[in-house]
């Protein structure tokens, strides 16, 4: 993985964190994934260690939970 991946669910907490992440590390260095809209990628996020969103998965594979917006189980519905 060359880029970080920022997973979120589209809530206000997530959108605010997304703006900060893009500002901090640059749009070209992060892939933004809204798992609220793209539920097919929830299992990918779980496999990467994401337990709640918003979360940033680094190129080294570390899952960094930014703030608590929603648990993965809440996003699954």
Backbone as a printed PyTorch tensor [residue, N CA C, xyz], in Angstrom:
tensor([[[  0.8610,  -1.1760,   0.0000],
         [  0.0000,   0.0000,   0.0000],
         [  0.9030,   1.2340,   0.0000]],

        [[  0.6960,   2.1150,  -0.9530],
         [  1.4960,   3.3300,  -1.0470],
         [  0.8350,   4.5140,  -0.3620]],

        [[ -0.4870,   4.5210,  -0.3460],
         [ -1.2390,   5.6190,   0.2520],
         [ -1.8540,   5.1730,   1.5670]],

        [[ -2.1660,   6.1450,   2.3880],
         [ -3.0090,   5.8740,   3.5420],
         [ -4.4410,   5.7550,   3.0400]],

        [[ -5.2710,   5.0640,   3.8040],
         [ -6.6920,   4.9660,   3.4660],
         [ -7.4790,   5.5040,   4.6400]],

        [[ -8.3350,   6.4720,   4.3840],
         [ -9.1730,   7.0760,   5.4130],
         [-10.5890,   6.5450,   5.2380]],

        [[-11.0330,   5.7690,   6.2160],
         [-12.3870,   5.2150,   6.2020],
         [-13.2920,   6.0710,   7.0550]],

        [[-14.4810,   6.3500,   6.5340],
         [-15.4610,   7.0840,   7.3260],
         [-16.8620,   6.6990,   6.8890]],

        [[-17.8570,   7.2220,   7.5940],
         [-19.2450,   6.8510,   7.3140],
         [-20.1020,   8.0300,   6.8770]],

        [[-19.4960,   9.1810,   6.6650],
         [-20.2320,  10.3270,   6.1610],
         [-20.8550,  11.2210,   7.2180]],

        [[-20.6930,  10.8850,   8.4810],
         [-21.2740,  11.7130,   9.5520],
         [-20.4710,  13.0100,   9.6930]],

        [[-21.0180,  14.0180,  10.3870],
         [-20.2930,  15.2820,  10.5460],
         [-18.9100,  15.1290,  11.1840]],

        [[-18.7710,  14.2480,  12.1670],
         [-17.4610,  14.0090,  12.7940],
         [-16.4860,  13.4880,  11.7410]],

        [[-16.9510,  12.5490,  10.9230],
         [-16.1090,  11.9470,   9.8920],
         [-15.7010,  12.9520,   8.8160]],

        [[-16.6430,  13.7350,   8.3700],
         [-16.3690,  14.7140,   7.3120],
         [-15.3700,  15.7610,   7.8080]],

        [[-15.5110,  16.1890,   9.0360],
         [-14.5660,  17.1420,   9.6180],
         [-13.1690,  16.5320,   9.7030]],

        [[-13.0860,  15.2760,  10.1490],
         [-11.7940,  14.5950,  10.2390],
         [-11.1920,  14.4000,   8.8520]],

        [[-12.0310,  14.0900,   7.8630],
         [-11.5510,  13.9390,   6.4880],
         [-10.8750,  15.2190,   6.0080]],

        [[-11.5040,  16.3420,   6.2410],
         [-10.9330,  17.6260,   5.8210],
         [ -9.5860,  17.8660,   6.4900]],

        [[ -9.4880,  17.5390,   7.7780],
         [ -8.2240,  17.7200,   8.5000],
         [ -7.1360,  16.7860,   7.9760]],

        [[ -7.4980,  15.5320,   7.7200],
         [ -6.5200,  14.5550,   7.2120],
         [ -5.9910,  14.9960,   5.8540]],

        [[ -6.8860,  15.3840,   4.9600],
         [ -6.4690,  15.8300,   3.6310],
         [ -5.5660,  17.0600,   3.7570]],

        [[ -5.9050,  17.9610,   4.6470],
         [ -5.0950,  19.1560,   4.8580],
         [ -3.7080,  18.8050,   5.4080]],

        [[ -3.6550,  17.8290,   6.2950],
         [ -2.3870,  17.4630,   6.9350],
         [ -1.4610,  16.6540,   6.0310]],

        [[ -2.0000,  15.6560,   5.3360],
         [ -1.1080,  14.7660,   4.5890],
         [ -1.2130,  14.9020,   3.0740]],

        [[ -2.1900,  15.6730,   2.6210],
         [ -2.3160,  15.9280,   1.1830],
         [ -3.2280,  14.9490,   0.4850]],

        [[ -4.0390,  15.4670,  -0.3960],
         [ -5.0320,  14.6820,  -1.1190],
         [ -4.4080,  13.5310,  -1.9240]],

        [[ -3.2020,  13.7610,  -2.4430],
         [ -2.5350,  12.7430,  -3.2570],
         [ -1.9920,  11.5840,  -2.4210]],

        [[ -1.9580,  11.7460,  -1.1010],
         [ -1.3820,  10.7280,  -0.2240],
         [ -2.4140,   9.9000,   0.5280]],

        [[ -3.6850,  10.1270,   0.2520],
         [ -4.7350,   9.4170,   0.9890],
         [ -5.8960,   9.0640,   0.0630]],

        [[ -6.3920,   7.8510,   0.2320],
         [ -7.6110,   7.4320,  -0.4560],
         [ -8.7540,   7.5720,   0.5390]],

        [[ -9.8080,   8.2440,   0.1480],
         [-10.9700,   8.4570,   1.0120],
         [-12.0210,   7.3940,   0.6680]],

        [[-12.4790,   6.6590,   1.6930],
         [-13.4860,   5.6210,   1.4940],
         [-14.6410,   5.8640,   2.4540]],

        [[-15.7960,   6.1660,   1.8960],
         [-17.0060,   6.3530,   2.7010],
         [-17.7250,   5.0100,   2.7490]],

        [[-17.5360,   4.2740,   3.8530],
         [-18.1530,   2.9520,   3.9560],
         [-19.6470,   3.0410,   4.2500]],

        [[-20.1360,   4.2320,   4.5400],
         [-21.5700,   4.4240,   4.6570],
         [-22.2390,   4.3170,   3.2920]],

        [[-21.5240,   4.7330,   2.2550],
         [-22.0240,   4.6660,   0.8860],
         [-21.5240,   3.4280,   0.1540]],

        [[-20.3090,   2.9920,   0.4580],
         [-19.6940,   1.8540,  -0.2270],
         [-19.5310,   0.6980,   0.7660]],

        [[-20.6560,   0.0750,   1.1060],
         [-20.6660,  -0.9760,   2.1360],
         [-19.8470,  -2.2000,   1.7320]],

        [[-19.5680,  -2.3580,   0.4510],
         [-18.7510,  -3.4780,  -0.0090],
         [-17.3350,  -3.4040,   0.5500]],

        [[-16.9180,  -2.2370,   1.0160],
         [-15.5490,  -2.0790,   1.5250],
         [-15.4630,  -2.1890,   3.0460]],

        [[-16.5910,  -2.4890,   3.7080],
         [-16.5770,  -2.6390,   5.1630],
         [-15.6560,  -3.7830,   5.5770]],

        [[-15.7410,  -4.9220,   4.9030],
         [-14.8900,  -6.0620,   5.2810],
         [-13.4130,  -5.7370,   5.0760]],

        [[-13.1110,  -4.9500,   4.0520],
         [-11.7330,  -4.4990,   3.8240],
         [-11.2430,  -3.6820,   5.0150]],

        [[-12.0930,  -2.7720,   5.4800],
         [-11.7380,  -1.9380,   6.6410],
         [-11.5320,  -2.8060,   7.8820]],

        [[-12.4380,  -3.7500,   8.0950],
         [-12.3090,  -4.6520,   9.2480],
         [-11.0190,  -5.4510,   9.1790]],

        [[-10.6930,  -5.9680,   8.0030],
         [ -9.4550,  -6.7370,   7.8300],
         [ -8.2160,  -5.8970,   8.0780]],

        [[ -8.3340,  -4.5850,   7.8890],
         [ -7.2180,  -3.6640,   8.1330],
         [ -7.1310,  -3.2580,   9.6050]],

        [[ -8.0850,  -3.7190,  10.4260],
         [ -8.0460,  -3.4090,  11.8510],
         [ -8.9410,  -2.2680,  12.2820]],

        [[ -9.7520,  -1.7510,  11.3690],
         [-10.6490,  -0.6470,  11.6990],
         [-11.8150,  -1.1730,  12.5340]],

        [[-12.0060,  -0.5770,  13.7170],
         [-13.0880,  -0.9610,  14.6200],
         [-14.1680,   0.1070,  14.7060]],

        [[-13.7810,   1.3340,  14.3750],
         [-14.7250,   2.4450,  14.3710],
         [-14.2360,   3.4650,  13.3560]],

        [[-15.1530,   4.3020,  12.9210],
         [-14.7950,   5.3580,  11.9710],
         [-15.0790,   6.7120,  12.6090]],

        [[-14.3070,   7.6980,  12.2450],
         [-13.2670,   7.7410,  11.2240],
         [-11.9750,   7.0590,  11.6880]],

        [[-11.2790,   6.4690,  10.7220],
         [-10.0040,   5.8150,  10.9940],
         [ -9.1010,   5.9500,   9.7750]],

        [[ -7.8300,   6.0370,  10.0490],
         [ -6.8230,   6.1430,   8.9910],
         [ -5.9480,   4.9020,   9.0680]],

        [[ -5.8210,   4.1980,   7.9510],
         [ -4.9100,   3.0650,   7.8680],
         [ -3.6770,   3.5500,   7.1130]],

        [[ -2.5360,   3.4680,   7.7750],
         [ -1.2910,   3.9810,   7.2030],
         [ -0.7110,   3.0030,   6.1850]],

        [[  0.2350,   3.4600,   5.3710],
         [  0.8850,   2.5590,   4.4160],
         [  1.5640,   1.3620,   5.0930]],

        [[  1.9340,   1.5000,   6.3530],
         [  2.5420,   0.3950,   7.1060],
         [  1.5100,  -0.5790,   7.6470]],

        [[  0.2170,  -0.2620,   7.4890],
         [ -0.8410,  -1.1440,   7.9470],
         [ -1.3680,  -0.8570,   9.3380]],

        [[ -0.9760,   0.2560,   9.9250],
         [ -1.4860,   0.6290,  11.2450],
         [ -2.8440,   1.3040,  11.1150]],

        [[ -3.8120,   0.8600,  11.9110],
         [ -5.1390,   1.4870,  11.9270],
         [ -5.1730,   2.5060,  13.0490]],

        [[ -5.3170,   3.7690,  12.6770],
         [ -5.3510,   4.8680,  13.6430],
         [ -6.7830,   5.3690,  13.7490]],

        [[ -7.3770,   5.1900,  14.9080],
         [ -8.7550,   5.6280,  15.1210],
         [ -8.7200,   7.0860,  15.5510]],

        [[ -9.2400,   7.9470,  14.6990],
         [ -9.1100,   9.3920,  14.8370],
         [-10.0050,   9.9460,  15.9370]],

        [[-11.2530,   9.6000,  15.8890],
         [-12.2660,  10.1250,  16.7940],
         [-13.4060,   9.1190,  16.7070]],

        [[-14.3050,   9.1210,  17.6330],
         [-15.3760,   8.1410,  17.5450],
         [-16.5930,   8.7460,  16.8840]],

        [[-16.9120,   8.2540,  15.6900],
         [-18.1180,   8.6610,  14.9830],
         [-19.1450,   7.5470,  15.0110]],

        [[-18.6920,   6.3220,  14.6740],
         [-19.5750,   5.1560,  14.6700],
         [-18.7280,   3.8900,  14.6790]],

        [[-19.2320,   2.8530,  15.3190],
         [-18.5460,   1.5680,  15.2820],
         [-18.8320,   0.9060,  13.9370]],

        [[-17.9740,  -0.0230,  13.5570],
         [-18.1840,  -0.7500,  12.2980],
         [-19.5260,  -1.4800,  12.3470]],

        [[-19.8800,  -2.0480,  13.4930],
         [-21.1680,  -2.7600,  13.5920],
         [-22.3540,  -1.8310,  13.3710]],

        [[-22.2390,  -0.5630,  13.8010],
         [-23.2970,   0.4130,  13.5330],
         [-23.4200,   0.7170,  12.0420]],

        [[-22.2700,   0.8090,  11.3670],
         [-22.2680,   1.1100,   9.9280],
         [-22.8660,  -0.0550,   9.1440]],

        [[-22.5870,  -1.2810,   9.5950],
         [-23.1390,  -2.4580,   8.9280],
         [-24.6650,  -2.4530,   8.9730]],

        [[-25.2030,  -1.8880,  10.0510],
         [-26.6490,  -1.7960,  10.1860],
         [-27.2190,  -2.9820,  10.7980]]])
